[in-house]
């Protein structure tokens, strides 16, 4: 079953793993720096190139799918 789910994923496993590490590193650095980290800071922290950080960020944005039926605003009381 897990193999079937992996086959449906269009993002390579290695890139998805980097994206997970990027998310974790971003949280860690944000707590330390008290602001959002830059790409350069993330690359240094993860010992990756800027290009690898860019690829991981792209993978994160591609993997976040939005429903066309869901409202875009966070306050659902607005109707």
PDB file of N, CA, C and O in Angstrom:
ATOM      1  N   UNK A   1       0.820  -1.190   0.000  1.00  0.00           N
ATOM      2  CA  UNK A   1       0.000   0.000   0.000  1.00  0.00           C
ATOM      3  C   UNK A   1       0.867   1.258   0.000  1.00  0.00           C
ATOM      4  O   UNK A   1       0.594   2.207  -0.735  1.00  0.00           O
ATOM      5  N   UNK A   2       1.911   1.259   0.827  1.00  0.00           N
ATOM      6  CA  UNK A   2       2.786   2.413   0.898  1.00  0.00           C
ATOM      7  C   UNK A   2       3.483   2.657  -0.433  1.00  0.00           C
ATOM      8  O   UNK A   2       3.676   3.806  -0.829  1.00  0.00           O
ATOM      9  N   UNK A   3       3.862   1.587  -1.126  1.00  0.00           N
ATOM     10  CA  UNK A   3       4.487   1.738  -2.438  1.00  0.00           C
ATOM     11  C   UNK A   3       3.543   2.404  -3.423  1.00  0.00           C
ATOM     12  O   UNK A   3       3.977   3.214  -4.242  1.00  0.00           O
ATOM     13  N   UNK A   4       2.263   2.077  -3.356  1.00  0.00           N
ATOM     14  CA  UNK A   4       1.275   2.695  -4.236  1.00  0.00           C
ATOM     15  C   UNK A   4       1.156   4.181  -3.989  1.00  0.00           C
ATOM     16  O   UNK A   4       1.012   4.966  -4.927  1.00  0.00           O
ATOM     17  N   UNK A   5       1.216   4.570  -2.727  1.00  0.00           N
ATOM     18  CA  UNK A   5       1.151   5.994  -2.384  1.00  0.00           C
ATOM     19  C   UNK A   5       2.405   6.708  -2.875  1.00  0.00           C
ATOM     20  O   UNK A   5       2.325   7.824  -3.388  1.00  0.00           O
ATOM     21  N   UNK A   6       3.558   6.070  -2.719  1.00  0.00           N
ATOM     22  CA  UNK A   6       4.810   6.674  -3.178  1.00  0.00           C
ATOM     23  C   UNK A   6       4.817   6.868  -4.691  1.00  0.00           C
ATOM     24  O   UNK A   6       5.365   7.851  -5.189  1.00  0.00           O
ATOM     25  N   UNK A   7       4.214   5.939  -5.419  1.00  0.00           N
ATOM     26  CA  UNK A   7       4.175   6.062  -6.876  1.00  0.00           C
ATOM     27  C   UNK A   7       3.339   7.254  -7.314  1.00  0.00           C
ATOM     28  O   UNK A   7       3.593   7.836  -8.368  1.00  0.00           O
ATOM     29  N   UNK A   8       2.334   7.626  -6.507  1.00  0.00           N
ATOM     30  CA  UNK A   8       1.482   8.765  -6.849  1.00  0.00           C
ATOM     31  C   UNK A   8       2.166  10.096  -6.543  1.00  0.00           C
ATOM     32  O   UNK A   8       1.724  11.137  -7.029  1.00  0.00           O
ATOM     33  N   UNK A   9       3.228  10.080  -5.752  1.00  0.00           N
ATOM     34  CA  UNK A   9       3.941  11.296  -5.365  1.00  0.00           C
ATOM     35  C   UNK A   9       4.854  11.719  -6.509  1.00  0.00           C
ATOM     36  O   UNK A   9       5.703  10.939  -6.939  1.00  0.00           O
ATOM     37  N   UNK A  10       4.693  12.932  -7.003  1.00  0.00           N
ATOM     38  CA  UNK A  10       5.479  13.400  -8.140  1.00  0.00           C
ATOM     39  C   UNK A  10       6.794  14.044  -7.705  1.00  0.00           C
ATOM     40  O   UNK A  10       7.597  14.438  -8.550  1.00  0.00           O
ATOM     41  N   UNK A  11       7.020  14.153  -6.403  1.00  0.00           N
ATOM     42  CA  UNK A  11       8.258  14.736  -5.900  1.00  0.00           C
ATOM     43  C   UNK A  11       9.186  13.600  -5.464  1.00  0.00           C
ATOM     44  O   UNK A  11       8.777  12.749  -4.674  1.00  0.00           O
ATOM     45  N   UNK A  12      10.435  13.569  -5.964  1.00  0.00           N
ATOM     46  CA  UNK A  12      11.364  12.505  -5.586  1.00  0.00           C
ATOM     47  C   UNK A  12      11.572  12.439  -4.070  1.00  0.00           C
ATOM     48  O   UNK A  12      11.533  13.457  -3.379  1.00  0.00           O
ATOM     49  N   UNK A  13      11.792  11.234  -3.576  1.00  0.00           N
ATOM     50  CA  UNK A  13      11.915  11.009  -2.133  1.00  0.00           C
ATOM     51  C   UNK A  13      13.034  11.854  -1.519  1.00  0.00           C
ATOM     52  O   UNK A  13      12.849  12.442  -0.454  1.00  0.00           O
ATOM     53  N   UNK A  14      14.184  11.918  -2.178  1.00  0.00           N
ATOM     54  CA  UNK A  14      15.301  12.701  -1.650  1.00  0.00           C
ATOM     55  C   UNK A  14      14.960  14.173  -1.506  1.00  0.00           C
ATOM     56  O   UNK A  14      15.331  14.816  -0.524  1.00  0.00           O
ATOM     57  N   UNK A  15      14.252  14.698  -2.493  1.00  0.00           N
ATOM     58  CA  UNK A  15      13.853  16.098  -2.438  1.00  0.00           C
ATOM     59  C   UNK A  15      12.809  16.320  -1.349  1.00  0.00           C
ATOM     60  O   UNK A  15      12.828  17.348  -0.671  1.00  0.00           O
ATOM     61  N   UNK A  16      11.907  15.369  -1.180  1.00  0.00           N
ATOM     62  CA  UNK A  16      10.903  15.482  -0.117  1.00  0.00           C
ATOM     63  C   UNK A  16      11.579  15.454   1.257  1.00  0.00           C
ATOM     64  O   UNK A  16      11.170  16.183   2.161  1.00  0.00           O
ATOM     65  N   UNK A  17      12.607  14.621   1.419  1.00  0.00           N
ATOM     66  CA  UNK A  17      13.339  14.568   2.690  1.00  0.00           C
ATOM     67  C   UNK A  17      14.031  15.896   2.971  1.00  0.00           C
ATOM     68  O   UNK A  17      14.030  16.372   4.106  1.00  0.00           O
ATOM     69  N   UNK A  18      14.629  16.502   1.928  1.00  0.00           N
ATOM     70  CA  UNK A  18      15.254  17.813   2.101  1.00  0.00           C
ATOM     71  C   UNK A  18      14.206  18.852   2.489  1.00  0.00           C
ATOM     72  O   UNK A  18      14.474  19.729   3.311  1.00  0.00           O
ATOM     73  N   UNK A  19      13.025  18.758   1.906  1.00  0.00           N
ATOM     74  CA  UNK A  19      11.956  19.702   2.226  1.00  0.00           C
ATOM     75  C   UNK A  19      11.537  19.568   3.686  1.00  0.00           C
ATOM     76  O   UNK A  19      11.270  20.571   4.347  1.00  0.00           O
ATOM     77  N   UNK A  20      11.476  18.338   4.196  1.00  0.00           N
ATOM     78  CA  UNK A  20      11.138  18.129   5.612  1.00  0.00           C
ATOM     79  C   UNK A  20      12.220  18.715   6.510  1.00  0.00           C
ATOM     80  O   UNK A  20      11.919  19.355   7.517  1.00  0.00           O
ATOM     81  N   UNK A  21      13.486  18.493   6.141  1.00  0.00           N
ATOM     82  CA  UNK A  21      14.587  19.053   6.920  1.00  0.00           C
ATOM     83  C   UNK A  21      14.549  20.577   6.876  1.00  0.00           C
ATOM     84  O   UNK A  21      14.840  21.243   7.870  1.00  0.00           O
ATOM     85  N   UNK A  22      14.191  21.118   5.726  1.00  0.00           N
ATOM     86  CA  UNK A  22      14.088  22.564   5.570  1.00  0.00           C
ATOM     87  C   UNK A  22      13.020  23.138   6.499  1.00  0.00           C
ATOM     88  O   UNK A  22      13.233  24.175   7.126  1.00  0.00           O
ATOM     89  N   UNK A  23      11.890  22.475   6.586  1.00  0.00           N
ATOM     90  CA  UNK A  23      10.812  22.927   7.467  1.00  0.00           C
ATOM     91  C   UNK A  23      11.270  22.923   8.917  1.00  0.00           C
ATOM     92  O   UNK A  23      11.029  23.880   9.653  1.00  0.00           O
ATOM     93  N   UNK A  24      11.923  21.859   9.321  1.00  0.00           N
ATOM     94  CA  UNK A  24      12.416  21.746  10.692  1.00  0.00           C
ATOM     95  C   UNK A  24      13.485  22.803  10.980  1.00  0.00           C
ATOM     96  O   UNK A  24      13.459  23.451  12.026  1.00  0.00           O
ATOM     97  N   UNK A  25      14.413  22.971  10.055  1.00  0.00           N
ATOM     98  CA  UNK A  25      15.478  23.959  10.230  1.00  0.00           C
ATOM     99  C   UNK A  25      14.909  25.369  10.283  1.00  0.00           C
ATOM    100  O   UNK A  25      15.371  26.205  11.060  1.00  0.00           O
ATOM    101  N   UNK A  26      13.916  25.624   9.466  1.00  0.00           N
ATOM    102  CA  UNK A  26      13.293  26.942   9.453  1.00  0.00           C
ATOM    103  C   UNK A  26      12.677  27.258  10.812  1.00  0.00           C
ATOM    104  O   UNK A  26      12.812  28.373  11.317  1.00  0.00           O
ATOM    105  N   UNK A  27      11.998  26.269  11.403  1.00  0.00           N
ATOM    106  CA  UNK A  27      11.410  26.457  12.738  1.00  0.00           C
ATOM    107  C   UNK A  27      12.495  26.707  13.783  1.00  0.00           C
ATOM    108  O   UNK A  27      12.371  27.606  14.615  1.00  0.00           O
ATOM    109  N   UNK A  28      13.556  25.904  13.734  1.00  0.00           N
ATOM    110  CA  UNK A  28      14.651  26.054  14.701  1.00  0.00           C
ATOM    111  C   UNK A  28      15.294  27.437  14.602  1.00  0.00           C
ATOM    112  O   UNK A  28      15.498  28.115  15.609  1.00  0.00           O
ATOM    113  N   UNK A  29      15.608  27.842  13.374  1.00  0.00           N
ATOM    114  CA  UNK A  29      16.254  29.138  13.180  1.00  0.00           C
ATOM    115  C   UNK A  29      15.323  30.294  13.534  1.00  0.00           C
ATOM    116  O   UNK A  29      15.764  31.311  14.070  1.00  0.00           O
ATOM    117  N   UNK A  30      14.058  30.139  13.239  1.00  0.00           N
ATOM    118  CA  UNK A  30      13.099  31.196  13.559  1.00  0.00           C
ATOM    119  C   UNK A  30      13.044  31.430  15.068  1.00  0.00           C
ATOM    120  O   UNK A  30      12.951  32.573  15.516  1.00  0.00           O
ATOM    121  N   UNK A  31      13.100  30.365  15.844  1.00  0.00           N
ATOM    122  CA  UNK A  31      13.097  30.508  17.304  1.00  0.00           C
ATOM    123  C   UNK A  31      14.394  31.147  17.797  1.00  0.00           C
ATOM    124  O   UNK A  31      14.381  31.960  18.721  1.00  0.00           O
ATOM    125  N   UNK A  32      15.496  30.781  17.184  1.00  0.00           N
ATOM    126  CA  UNK A  32      16.788  31.326  17.593  1.00  0.00           C
ATOM    127  C   UNK A  32      16.946  32.785  17.181  1.00  0.00           C
ATOM    128  O   UNK A  32      17.383  33.617  17.976  1.00  0.00           O
ATOM    129  N   UNK A  33      16.588  33.090  15.936  1.00  0.00           N
ATOM    130  CA  UNK A  33      16.805  34.426  15.383  1.00  0.00           C
ATOM    131  C   UNK A  33      15.676  35.405  15.689  1.00  0.00           C
ATOM    132  O   UNK A  33      15.837  36.617  15.543  1.00  0.00           O
ATOM    133  N   UNK A  34      14.533  34.871  16.115  1.00  0.00           N
ATOM    134  CA  UNK A  34      13.334  35.682  16.372  1.00  0.00           C
ATOM    135  C   UNK A  34      12.833  36.377  15.102  1.00  0.00           C
ATOM    136  O   UNK A  34      12.256  37.463  15.163  1.00  0.00           O
ATOM    137  N   UNK A  35      13.060  35.741  13.965  1.00  0.00           N
ATOM    138  CA  UNK A  35      12.580  36.209  12.659  1.00  0.00           C
ATOM    139  C   UNK A  35      12.694  35.044  11.690  1.00  0.00           C
ATOM    140  O   UNK A  35      13.290  34.015  12.007  1.00  0.00           O
ATOM    141  N   UNK A  36      12.124  35.212  10.519  1.00  0.00           N
ATOM    142  CA  UNK A  36      12.246  34.174   9.496  1.00  0.00           C
ATOM    143  C   UNK A  36      13.676  34.145   8.969  1.00  0.00           C
ATOM    144  O   UNK A  36      14.247  35.198   8.686  1.00  0.00           O
ATOM    145  N   UNK A  37      14.258  32.969   8.833  1.00  0.00           N
ATOM    146  CA  UNK A  37      15.629  32.882   8.323  1.00  0.00           C
ATOM    147  C   UNK A  37      15.681  33.149   6.820  1.00  0.00           C
ATOM    148  O   UNK A  37      14.713  32.923   6.095  1.00  0.00           O
ATOM    149  N   UNK A  38      16.826  33.630   6.382  1.00  0.00           N
ATOM    150  CA  UNK A  38      17.042  33.829   4.952  1.00  0.00           C
ATOM    151  C   UNK A  38      17.421  32.493   4.310  1.00  0.00           C
ATOM    152  O   UNK A  38      17.722  31.523   5.006  1.00  0.00           O
ATOM    153  N   UNK A  39      17.404  32.454   2.989  1.00  0.00           N
ATOM    154  CA  UNK A  39      17.821  31.239   2.278  1.00  0.00           C
ATOM    155  C   UNK A  39      19.276  30.907   2.594  1.00  0.00           C
ATOM    156  O   UNK A  39      19.636  29.740   2.750  1.00  0.00           O
ATOM    157  N   UNK A  40      20.110  31.943   2.686  1.00  0.00           N
ATOM    158  CA  UNK A  40      21.522  31.728   2.985  1.00  0.00           C
ATOM    159  C   UNK A  40      21.701  31.106   4.370  1.00  0.00           C
ATOM    160  O   UNK A  40      22.515  30.199   4.550  1.00  0.00           O
ATOM    161  N   UNK A  41      20.935  31.599   5.349  1.00  0.00           N
ATOM    162  CA  UNK A  41      21.021  31.045   6.700  1.00  0.00           C
ATOM    163  C   UNK A  41      20.555  29.592   6.731  1.00  0.00           C
ATOM    164  O   UNK A  41      21.157  28.757   7.406  1.00  0.00           O
ATOM    165  N   UNK A  42      19.489  29.294   6.002  1.00  0.00           N
ATOM    166  CA  UNK A  42      19.008  27.914   5.922  1.00  0.00           C
ATOM    167  C   UNK A  42      20.046  27.011   5.264  1.00  0.00           C
ATOM    168  O   UNK A  42      20.293  25.897   5.725  1.00  0.00           O
ATOM    169  N   UNK A  43      20.648  27.501   4.186  1.00  0.00           N
ATOM    170  CA  UNK A  43      21.656  26.712   3.478  1.00  0.00           C
ATOM    171  C   UNK A  43      22.852  26.418   4.382  1.00  0.00           C
ATOM    172  O   UNK A  43      23.357  25.295   4.406  1.00  0.00           O
ATOM    173  N   UNK A  44      23.297  27.416   5.115  1.00  0.00           N
ATOM    174  CA  UNK A  44      24.421  27.230   6.032  1.00  0.00           C
ATOM    175  C   UNK A  44      24.060  26.243   7.138  1.00  0.00           C
ATOM    176  O   UNK A  44      24.838  25.343   7.452  1.00  0.00           O
ATOM    177  N   UNK A  45      22.886  26.413   7.723  1.00  0.00           N
ATOM    178  CA  UNK A  45      22.423  25.554   8.817  1.00  0.00           C
ATOM    179  C   UNK A  45      22.324  24.098   8.377  1.00  0.00           C
ATOM    180  O   UNK A  45      22.692  23.190   9.122  1.00  0.00           O
ATOM    181  N   UNK A  46      21.823  23.880   7.160  1.00  0.00           N
ATOM    182  CA  UNK A  46      21.623  22.521   6.647  1.00  0.00           C
ATOM    183  C   UNK A  46      22.826  21.988   5.871  1.00  0.00           C
ATOM    184  O   UNK A  46      22.835  20.833   5.447  1.00  0.00           O
ATOM    185  N   UNK A  47      23.837  22.832   5.686  1.00  0.00           N
ATOM    186  CA  UNK A  47      25.013  22.480   4.896  1.00  0.00           C
ATOM    187  C   UNK A  47      24.616  22.067   3.481  1.00  0.00           C
ATOM    188  O   UNK A  47      25.064  21.047   2.957  1.00  0.00           O
ATOM    189  N   UNK A  48      23.756  22.899   2.880  1.00  0.00           N
ATOM    190  CA  UNK A  48      23.297  22.701   1.507  1.00  0.00           C
ATOM    191  C   UNK A  48      23.657  23.933   0.691  1.00  0.00           C
ATOM    192  O   UNK A  48      23.989  24.982   1.241  1.00  0.00           O
ATOM    193  N   UNK A  49      23.586  23.794  -0.618  1.00  0.00           N
ATOM    194  CA  UNK A  49      23.771  24.954  -1.483  1.00  0.00           C
ATOM    195  C   UNK A  49      22.461  25.744  -1.545  1.00  0.00           C
ATOM    196  O   UNK A  49      21.397  25.235  -1.195  1.00  0.00           O
ATOM    197  N   UNK A  50      22.559  26.985  -1.992  1.00  0.00           N
ATOM    198  CA  UNK A  50      21.360  27.814  -2.160  1.00  0.00           C
ATOM    199  C   UNK A  50      20.414  27.145  -3.155  1.00  0.00           C
ATOM    200  O   UNK A  50      19.197  27.184  -2.975  1.00  0.00           O
ATOM    201  N   UNK A  51      20.964  26.532  -4.201  1.00  0.00           N
ATOM    202  CA  UNK A  51      20.137  25.857  -5.204  1.00  0.00           C
ATOM    203  C   UNK A  51      19.346  24.706  -4.587  1.00  0.00           C
ATOM    204  O   UNK A  51      18.176  24.505  -4.913  1.00  0.00           O
ATOM    205  N   UNK A  52      19.990  23.952  -3.693  1.00  0.00           N
ATOM    206  CA  UNK A  52      19.292  22.841  -3.032  1.00  0.00           C
ATOM    207  C   UNK A  52      18.178  23.352  -2.122  1.00  0.00           C
ATOM    208  O   UNK A  52      17.115  22.738  -2.028  1.00  0.00           O
ATOM    209  N   UNK A  53      18.424  24.469  -1.457  1.00  0.00           N
ATOM    210  CA  UNK A  53      17.388  25.075  -0.614  1.00  0.00           C
ATOM    211  C   UNK A  53      16.231  25.541  -1.492  1.00  0.00           C
ATOM    212  O   UNK A  53      15.066  25.339  -1.148  1.00  0.00           O
ATOM    213  N   UNK A  54      16.549  26.164  -2.627  1.00  0.00           N
ATOM    214  CA  UNK A  54      15.499  26.602  -3.561  1.00  0.00           C
ATOM    215  C   UNK A  54      14.663  25.418  -4.048  1.00  0.00           C
ATOM    216  O   UNK A  54      13.437  25.506  -4.110  1.00  0.00           O
ATOM    217  N   UNK A  55      15.321  24.322  -4.391  1.00  0.00           N
ATOM    218  CA  UNK A  55      14.599  23.129  -4.848  1.00  0.00           C
ATOM    219  C   UNK A  55      13.682  22.593  -3.759  1.00  0.00           C
ATOM    220  O   UNK A  55      12.540  22.221  -4.029  1.00  0.00           O
ATOM    221  N   UNK A  56      14.180  22.554  -2.533  1.00  0.00           N
ATOM    222  CA  UNK A  56      13.368  22.057  -1.421  1.00  0.00           C
ATOM    223  C   UNK A  56      12.181  22.977  -1.163  1.00  0.00           C
ATOM    224  O   UNK A  56      11.080  22.510  -0.870  1.00  0.00           O
ATOM    225  N   UNK A  57      12.405  24.287  -1.272  1.00  0.00           N
ATOM    226  CA  UNK A  57      11.306  25.233  -1.083  1.00  0.00           C
ATOM    227  C   UNK A  57      10.261  25.067  -2.185  1.00  0.00           C
ATOM    228  O   UNK A  57       9.060  25.154  -1.927  1.00  0.00           O
ATOM    229  N   UNK A  58      10.715  24.830  -3.392  1.00  0.00           N
ATOM    230  CA  UNK A  58       9.784  24.591  -4.496  1.00  0.00           C
ATOM    231  C   UNK A  58       8.989  23.314  -4.265  1.00  0.00           C
ATOM    232  O   UNK A  58       7.788  23.267  -4.530  1.00  0.00           O
ATOM    233  N   UNK A  59       9.659  22.283  -3.771  1.00  0.00           N
ATOM    234  CA  UNK A  59       8.970  21.024  -3.478  1.00  0.00           C
ATOM    235  C   UNK A  59       7.900  21.232  -2.421  1.00  0.00           C
ATOM    236  O   UNK A  59       6.811  20.666  -2.512  1.00  0.00           O
ATOM    237  N   UNK A  60       8.211  22.045  -1.417  1.00  0.00           N
ATOM    238  CA  UNK A  60       7.223  22.332  -0.375  1.00  0.00           C
ATOM    239  C   UNK A  60       6.013  23.043  -0.954  1.00  0.00           C
ATOM    240  O   UNK A  60       4.874  22.720  -0.618  1.00  0.00           O
ATOM    241  N   UNK A  61       6.264  24.017  -1.827  1.00  0.00           N
ATOM    242  CA  UNK A  61       5.130  24.752  -2.388  1.00  0.00           C
ATOM    243  C   UNK A  61       4.325  23.881  -3.344  1.00  0.00           C
ATOM    244  O   UNK A  61       3.108  24.037  -3.435  1.00  0.00           O
ATOM    245  N   UNK A  62       4.975  22.974  -4.055  1.00  0.00           N
ATOM    246  CA  UNK A  62       4.255  22.073  -4.954  1.00  0.00           C
ATOM    247  C   UNK A  62       3.445  21.037  -4.197  1.00  0.00           C
ATOM    248  O   UNK A  62       2.390  20.596  -4.653  1.00  0.00           O
ATOM    249  N   UNK A  63       3.953  20.654  -3.032  1.00  0.00           N
ATOM    250  CA  UNK A  63       3.263  19.609  -2.289  1.00  0.00           C
ATOM    251  C   UNK A  63       2.086  20.137  -1.485  1.00  0.00           C
ATOM    252  O   UNK A  63       1.300  19.358  -0.946  1.00  0.00           O
ATOM    253  N   UNK A  64       1.960  21.447  -1.403  1.00  0.00           N
ATOM    254  CA  UNK A  64       0.841  22.048  -0.691  1.00  0.00           C
ATOM    255  C   UNK A  64      -0.263  22.322  -1.696  1.00  0.00           C
ATOM    256  O   UNK A  64      -0.217  23.301  -2.440  1.00  0.00           O
ATOM    257  N   UNK A  65      -1.238  21.460  -1.705  1.00  0.00           N
ATOM    258  CA  UNK A  65      -2.339  21.607  -2.643  1.00  0.00           C
ATOM    259  C   UNK A  65      -3.521  22.255  -1.952  1.00  0.00           C
ATOM    260  O   UNK A  65      -3.809  21.976  -0.788  1.00  0.00           O
ATOM    261  N   UNK A  66      -4.196  23.116  -2.676  1.00  0.00           N
ATOM    262  CA  UNK A  66      -5.382  23.774  -2.153  1.00  0.00           C
ATOM    263  C   UNK A  66      -6.603  23.261  -2.883  1.00  0.00           C
ATOM    264  O   UNK A  66      -6.552  22.982  -4.081  1.00  0.00           O
ATOM    265  N   UNK A  67      -7.688  23.139  -2.165  1.00  0.00           N
ATOM    266  CA  UNK A  67      -8.945  22.751  -2.782  1.00  0.00           C
ATOM    267  C   UNK A  67      -9.569  23.974  -3.429  1.00  0.00           C
ATOM    268  O   UNK A  67      -9.598  25.051  -2.833  1.00  0.00           O
ATOM    269  N   UNK A  68     -10.062  23.811  -4.633  1.00  0.00           N
ATOM    270  CA  UNK A  68     -10.742  24.912  -5.307  1.00  0.00           C
ATOM    271  C   UNK A  68     -12.112  25.170  -4.699  1.00  0.00           C
ATOM    272  O   UNK A  68     -12.715  26.216  -4.940  1.00  0.00           O
ATOM    273  N   UNK A  69     -12.603  24.223  -3.914  1.00  0.00           N
ATOM    274  CA  UNK A  69     -13.906  24.373  -3.279  1.00  0.00           C
ATOM    275  C   UNK A  69     -13.825  25.066  -1.924  1.00  0.00           C
ATOM    276  O   UNK A  69     -14.845  25.522  -1.407  1.00  0.00           O
ATOM    277  N   UNK A  70     -12.643  25.151  -1.346  1.00  0.00           N
ATOM    278  CA  UNK A  70     -12.479  25.745  -0.022  1.00  0.00           C
ATOM    279  C   UNK A  70     -12.305  27.255  -0.138  1.00  0.00           C
ATOM    280  O   UNK A  70     -11.666  27.732  -1.076  1.00  0.00           O
ATOM    281  N   UNK A  71     -12.871  28.016   0.811  1.00  0.00           N
ATOM    282  CA  UNK A  71     -12.667  29.470   0.800  1.00  0.00           C
ATOM    283  C   UNK A  71     -11.206  29.801   1.091  1.00  0.00           C
ATOM    284  O   UNK A  71     -10.543  29.087   1.843  1.00  0.00           O
ATOM    285  N   UNK A  72     -10.708  30.873   0.500  1.00  0.00           N
ATOM    286  CA  UNK A  72      -9.316  31.259   0.666  1.00  0.00           C
ATOM    287  C   UNK A  72      -9.071  32.023   1.955  1.00  0.00           C
ATOM    288  O   UNK A  72      -7.956  32.008   2.477  1.00  0.00           O
ATOM    289  N   UNK A  73     -10.110  32.704   2.488  1.00  0.00           N
ATOM    290  CA  UNK A  73      -9.879  33.479   3.701  1.00  0.00           C
ATOM    291  C   UNK A  73      -9.896  32.563   4.914  1.00  0.00           C
ATOM    292  O   UNK A  73     -10.514  31.499   4.899  1.00  0.00           O
ATOM    293  N   UNK A  74      -9.210  32.992   5.960  1.00  0.00           N
ATOM    294  CA  UNK A  74      -9.124  32.171   7.166  1.00  0.00           C
ATOM    295  C   UNK A  74     -10.363  32.294   8.023  1.00  0.00           C
ATOM    296  O   UNK A  74     -10.672  31.383   8.792  1.00  0.00           O
ATOM    297  N   UNK A  75     -11.079  33.400   7.910  1.00  0.00           N
ATOM    298  CA  UNK A  75     -12.264  33.631   8.717  1.00  0.00           C
ATOM    299  C   UNK A  75     -13.476  33.156   7.938  1.00  0.00           C
ATOM    300  O   UNK A  75     -13.979  33.865   7.067  1.00  0.00           O
ATOM    301  N   UNK A  76     -13.945  31.959   8.251  1.00  0.00           N
ATOM    302  CA  UNK A  76     -15.041  31.368   7.494  1.00  0.00           C
ATOM    303  C   UNK A  76     -16.385  31.992   7.827  1.00  0.00           C
ATOM    304  O   UNK A  76     -17.380  31.692   7.166  1.00  0.00           O
ATOM    305  N   UNK A  77     -16.439  32.863   8.846  1.00  0.00           N
ATOM    306  CA  UNK A  77     -17.686  33.518   9.211  1.00  0.00           C
ATOM    307  C   UNK A  77     -18.091  34.584   8.200  1.00  0.00           C
ATOM    308  O   UNK A  77     -19.241  35.022   8.190  1.00  0.00           O
ATOM    309  N   UNK A  78     -17.151  35.007   7.344  1.00  0.00           N
ATOM    310  CA  UNK A  78     -17.436  36.055   6.373  1.00  0.00           C
ATOM    311  C   UNK A  78     -18.352  35.581   5.260  1.00  0.00           C
ATOM    312  O   UNK A  78     -18.855  36.402   4.494  1.00  0.00           O
ATOM    313  N   UNK A  79     -18.581  34.291   5.150  1.00  0.00           N
ATOM    314  CA  UNK A  79     -19.530  33.767   4.198  1.00  0.00           C
ATOM    315  C   UNK A  79     -18.951  33.345   2.936  1.00  0.00           C
ATOM    316  O   UNK A  79     -19.671  32.882   2.051  1.00  0.00           O
TER     317      UNK A  79
END
